[in-house]
């Protein structure tokens, strides 16, 4: 991600439960880290916790597509920097670019993920709520638009 891009960032500790017997992150755990990053972004960056979305508004934000490159291993005890930017915002979908980097700033994982706003009762896509859209726009790259 470019330094000029509007980024949501947080730190992730690599824990014992994230690792295989060799002491490196077992790759499916990266998907849990990515989902936790999205959940934190919604709550902290957008002011819409998953609890509020799911239980109060009847909305979900499931992943419908993911492309991931596992660039380098991460080890037990490391603190990773997780970064998220919005590459594209559609009517009901979001395309996010996510990067996890090691303590030396080397990229460990690159991911592009597509999320869709879902009416949980109808099980169908719905337009992203206007308040949420305005908050998402703060994390959009220059070329992203609705």
Secondary structure, DSSP 4 states (H G I P E B T S, - for coil): --TTS--EEEEEE--GGGB-TTSBB-THHHHHHHHHHHHHIIIIISS--HHIIIIIS-EEEEEEEEEEEE-S--BTT-EEEEEEEEEEE-SSEEEEEEEEE-TTS-EEEEEEEEEEEEETTTTEE-PPPHHHHHHHHTTB-TT---
